[in-house]
Amino acid sequence: MSESDRISVSKAGGIMVAAMLLSRLLGLVRDTVMFGQFGVGLDTDAYRLAILIPDMIFMLVAGGGLSSAFIPVFSEYWHNDKREEAWRVFSVVVTLTSIVAVVLIAIAWIFTPQIIRYFQDVKPDAVVPDAIFMSRVLLPAQFAFLVGSVLLATLYARRNFWGPALAPNVYNFGIILGAAILPWAMGFGVESMAWGALVGALIGNLMLPALMMLREGSSFRPSVDTSLPGVRKFFMLLLPVLLGFSLPSVAGIITQKFASSYGTDGVNTVLAAANNLMQAPLGIFGQSLALAAFPVLAEFVSTQRMDLYRDQVGKTLRTVLYLGMASGALMFSLAPQIVNVLYGYGAAMETPDQLVAVADCLRIYAVGIFAWCAQPVLMRGFFSLQKTFLPVAVGTVMTAVFISLCVWAVKVSPDFRMLPWASNVAAFGLAITLFVALEREVGALDRKGILLTIAGTALAGVITGAVSNGAMHIWNPQRKLSEIAALAVIGLLGIWVFYGVTRFLGMSEASYFDRAFKRLARKS
């Protein structure tokens, strides 16, 4: 591949950031529609319980680990002009993934009632029938997610970021349309979201990647020939992920399980909504930039350019820490206004205390956003080295720590807000441990620069939070339109304050905003 054909990390990052921004915005619109249509209570808690079983299947088959294990293997063949071998390995992986997905979906379908009752805990029995029905509607979507992740991996490896960028947006759009249209057109309740999710997954995560691959050129012949060296290498990379637990993948499931222990109506919905808000900057900055850098890191490793590898990891890590800290500061200071603007409509207005609880949980989650943003970059650093055992082992240990913290929180406090604090502690522990472990594998990663980034952005975050919070109290909006205007204006003010402080401190990461402003100026 010539230099003129390559997508740079910055351009790829721009594509993925834009796509992830749209995806997260659609995710927030999805929750807004749910709050407005169905409020916060047992019905929405039933939906949250229903999606746990499909999520568990995705986790058991390593979900994102499928693509993380497959990209280095496919890239190694592809970038060394062994295209025919690459497609043979691809065919075997897709065939085996399809078989495993069908078997797991069938097993989960049979045992759905028992699994739902396990997660029910002390919640009323009224949630069980709806949760079982919605879970079974959602289960077939996992075939699209699992097989689609392998299809998307080949697009990543070939530097085609458009297909992977569109897939999650089509999925979210399906849920939004389901929740907005089916109750009005067919009298459906909260189960309309499950039907929308199923259609969105099949189109966005299976049909769209398949069409993109056909356009790019591909080859597939069903095969279970596990004797191929590339297939064996793929399973060697995947095995630790299958045997272990990724804390970011299971944190939501674990939180929902322990949320049911409190028995409060709507608690599952409250925690999920706050977590989804926290996940927005994690996806927009942490995951998108990590995904954009991943193929390049894999190529640096395959061509033995480790100096460039270390430099790229360090730059990407400092960038996501910078953006994560800025996001956390704004979410912490403006949490009540963010929640009211996004969720304060329709049926949700009948339970204003639940909206306050969402804002409280969001403030707690916001403290750990920058640590969560660092994790995808560090994990992709390991996966590009084709070393999956150590990061998965670390993730499994931190998952055990998180579960222990949740058990302790349920026992010592009647306040479910302890669960987000447990999540933050686990996030910090995971990020620090992964960083130290990666340094032992590849050498120094500009620890001084990263610590200076954390210190500088922490100071800028405190100043930003104070200014934003003070400005909101001075404005003191009383009506919805005024609150929307205040959030937009003060949010932009906060961004400028954060940028100004970090530029005054001479932080190189402030150039991220410089480039964005220059692009806007050129376009205008």
Protein Blocks (a to p, Z undefined) as FASTA:
>chain_A
ZZklpccfklmmmmmmmmmmmmmmmmmmmmmmmmmmnopafklmmmmmmmmmmmmmmmmn
opmmmmmmmmmmmmmmmmnopaklmmmmmmmmmmmmmmmmmmmmmmmmmmmmmmmmmmnm
macfklmmmmmmmmmmmmmmmmmmmmmmmmmmmmmmnopaklmmmmmmmmmmmmmmmmmm
mmmmnopafklmmmmmmmmmmmmmmmmmmmmmmmnopaddddfbfkbmklmmmmmmmmmm
mmmccfklmmmmmmmmmmmmnopghklmmmmmmmmmmmmmmmmmmmmmmmmmmmmmmmmm
mnopaklmmmmmmmmmmmmmmmmmmmmmmmmmmmmmmmmmmmmgcjllmmmmlmmmmmmm
mmmmmmmmmmmmmmmmmmmmmmmnopaklmmmmmmmmmmmmmmmmmmmmmmpcbfklmmm
mmmmmmmmmmmmmmmmmmmmnopehkmlmmmmmmmmmmmmmmmmmmmmmmmmmnopabfk
lmmmmmmmmmmmmmmmmmmmmmmnopaklmmmmmmmmmmmmmZZ
